[in-house]
Amino acid sequence: MKFTFESIGMVYTPFKTKEGMPIQSKGAKGVKGKIVLNEEFIPGLADLDGFSHIILIYCFHKSVGFDLQTIPFLDRVKRGIFSTRAPRRPNSIGISVVKLLNVENNILQIENVDMLDGTPLLDIKPYIADFDVHKIEKSGWIENKTDKLNEVKSDKRFE
């Protein structure tokens, strides 16, 4: 089955290249960016400013092709692509939880950005802790590897 999506806007960040970027939004604390939403979607922003965080769903627009097994940034062992958040995926879709600072017309000021400048935005959803935070029993291969999240940065491995 084939699907077609169109961007609802663009995400602008300080990151012009993949190399040196934070690998997750939690590792991008304080990094500011903005969303310029296509103007026809302004009515959809009603009430969004009541949330402190939002979930962005976007396209990894600079990723080409994919590998079913890859070495993720926080490991040295090949892992199945679906057990990672690597950008080279069968469908180049990314997600990030960012802090929402301000909404004015079609401009959203955000913080904790971990995506490339000019990233096409597919959707915005409110982050709702009662829905989105789950008590987990296991964390797979990533368990005990996230303590260096703020130090590990993107490199050229997914180009």
MIGU-767252 format. One record per residue: residue in one letter; x, y, z of N, C-alpha, C, O in turn. Coordinates in steps of 0.1 Angstrom, whole numbers, plus 5000, padded with zeros to 4 digits. Example, Ala and Ser with C-alpha at 12.3 -4.5 7.8 and 13.67 -1.06 7.14 Angstrom:
BEGIN
a513249435078512349555078513249675078514249675085 s512849785071513749895071512950005079513450115080 
END
This chain:
BEGIN
m500849885000500050005000500950125000501950135007 k500650224992501450344991500650464997499450474995 f501350545004500750665010501450785005502650785003 t500850905005501451025001501151125012499951145016 f502151195017502051295027502551425022503451435013 e501951535026502451675023502851745035502151725046 s503851825035504351895046503252005050502652065042 i503152015063502252125068502952245072502452345076 g504352235071505152355074506652305075506952195071 m507452395080508952365080509452385094508952475101 v510452305098511152325111512452385108513252335100 y512752505115514052565113514852555125514352585136 t516152515124516952485135518352545132518652585121 p519252545142520652585139521452485132522652505128 f520952365129521752255124521652245109520652205103 k522752285102522752295087523252155082522952125070 t523952075089524451945085524151845096523951885108 k524151725092523851615102524951595112524651565124 e526151615108527251595117527251695129527151815127 g527351645141527451725153526051755159526051835169 m524951715154523651735159523351655171523951545173 p522551695180522051605191521351485185520751505174 i521351375191520751255186519351235190518651145185 q518951305200517551305205517251435211518151515215 s515951475212515551605217515951625231516251735236 k515951515239516351525253517851565254518251615264 g518651535244520051565244520251705237521451745236 a519151775234519251905228518752015237518252115232 k518851995250518352085260518752235257519952265256 g517752325255518052465254518252505239518352625236 v518352405230518552445216517252495210516252415210 k517252615205515952675200515852665185516752655178 g514552655181514252655167512852715166512252765175 k512352705153510952755151510252665140510952605132 i508952665141508152605131507452715124506852805130 v507452715110506652805102505652715096505852635086 l504452725101503352635097502652705084502552825084 n502252625075501552675063500352745068499652695077 e500052865063499052955068497652895069496852925077 e497352795059495952735060495752655072494652615074 f496852625079496652535091496552615104496452555115 i496552755103496552835115495352795124495552795137 p494152775119493052745128493252615136492752605147 g494152525131494452405139495352425151495552335159 l495952545152496752575163495952625176496552645186 a494652635174493852685186494052595198493952465196 d494352645209494452575222495852505224496052455234 l496652505213497952435215498852505225499652445231 d498752635226499552715236499352675250500052725259 g498352595253498052545266498952425270498852375282 f499752385261500652265264502052315264502552395257 s502852255273504252295275505152215265506152275261 h504752105260505552025251504651965240503451945242 i505251945228504451895217505351785210506551785211 i504651695203505251595196505251635181504251665175 l506451635175506551665161506851535153507651455157 i506051525142506251415133506751475120506051565115 y507851425115508451495104509151395095509251275098 c509651445084510351365074511851385075512351495076 f512651275076514051275075514451305060514751215053 h514351435056514351475042515751455036515851465024 k516751435044518151425038518551275038519651245034 s517751185043518051045044517650985030516651005025 v518650895025518350825013518550685015519650645021 g517650605011517750455013517650415028517350495036 f517850285030517750245044518550105045518850045035 d518850075057519449955061518649885071518149955081 l518349755070517549685080518349655093517749625103 q519649665092520449655104521449775103522049805093 t521649835115522549955116523149965130522649905139 i524250035130524950055143524350195148524750295143 p523550195159523050315164524150405171525150345175 f523850525173524750615179525250575193526350595197 l524350515201524650485215525150335216525150285227 d525550275205526050135206527150115196527450205187 r527749995196528749955187528449825180529249775172 v527249785182526749655177525649685167524749775169 k525549605156524449625146523149575153523149475160 r522149655151520849635156519749645145520049705135 g518649575147517549585137517049725137516849795147 i516749785125516349925123515149955132515050065137 f514249865134513049895142513249895157512349925164 s514449855161514849865175515749995178516250005188 t515750075168516550205169515750325164514550305160 r516350435166515650555161516550625150516450745147 a517350535143518150585132517350645121516250605119 p517950745114517150815104516950745091516050775083 r517850655087517750575075516850465077517250355082 r515550485073514450385076513650355063513750435054 p512950255063512050225051511150345048510950375037 n510550405058509850525057510550635065510650615077 s511050735059511950835066511150925075511151045073 i510550865085509650945094510350955108510850855113 g510451075113511051105126510051155136509051215132 i510351145149509451205159510451265169511551225172 s509951375175510651445186509651515195508651565190 v509951505208509151585218509951715220511151705225 v509351825218510051955220509252045229507952015231 k509852135235509152235244508652345235509252395227 l507352375238506652485231506852615239506352615250 l507452705233507752835240506652935237506253015246 n506152945224505253055220504553015207505152945198 v503353055206502653045193502153185189501353245197 e502553225177502053355172501753345158502653325149 n500453355154499953335140500453195136500053095142 n501253185126501653055121503153015125503752925120 i503653095135505053065139505053005154504353065163 l505652895155505852835168507252835172508152785165 q507552895183508952895189509052775197508252745206 i510152695195510252565202511752555207512652635204 e511952465216513252445222513452295224512552215224 n514752255224515152115225515052045211514651935210 v515452125201515352065187516551975183517652005187 d516251875177517251775173517051735158517451625154 m516551825150516451795136517151895127517552005132 l517351865115518051945105517252075102516052065102 d517952175099517252305094516452275081517052205073 g515252325080514452305068513752165068513352115057 t513552105080512951975080511451985077510752075084 p510851915068509451915065508651855076508851745080 l507651935081506851885092505551815087504951875078 l505251705092504051625088502851645097501751645093 d503151655110502051665120502651725133503851715136 i501651775141501951825155500951755164499751765161 k501351705175500451655185500851705199502051725201 p499851725208500251765221500851655229500451535227 y501951685236502451585245501651585258501551685265 i501051465261500251455273500851345282500751225279 a501351385293502051285302501251175306501651055306 d499951195308499051085312498850985301498550875304 f499051025289498950935277500350885273500450765270 d501350965274502550935267503650885276504650825271 v503550885289504550835298504050695303502950685309 h504750595300504450455304505450405314506650425312 k505050325323505950245332506450135323505550055318 i507750115322508250015313508949905321509449935332 e508949785316509549675322510949645317511849595324 k511249685304512549655298512749765287511849815281 s514049785285514449885275515349825264516049905257 g515349695263516149635252517649665253518149685264 w518249675241519649695240520149835246521249845249 i519249925247519550065251519650085266520150185271 e519249985273519249995288520650025293521649955288 n520850115302522050165307523050225297524250235300 k522550275286523350335276523050485273523650555265 t522050535280521550675277522250775286521850895285 d523150735295523750835304524650935297524951035303 k525050905285525850995277525051065266525651115256 l523751065267522951125257523251265253523251305242 n523651345263523951485261525351505254525651605248 e526251405255527551405249527651355235528351405227 v526851245232526951185219526251265209525051315211 k526851295198526351375187526351295174526951195173 s525551335165525351275152526651275144527451375146 d526951175136528051175128527651145113526451155110 k528551095105528251075091527750925088527550895077 r527550845098527250705096525950685089525750575083 f524950775088523750755081523650825068522550845063 e524750875063524650935050524750845039524750885027 
END
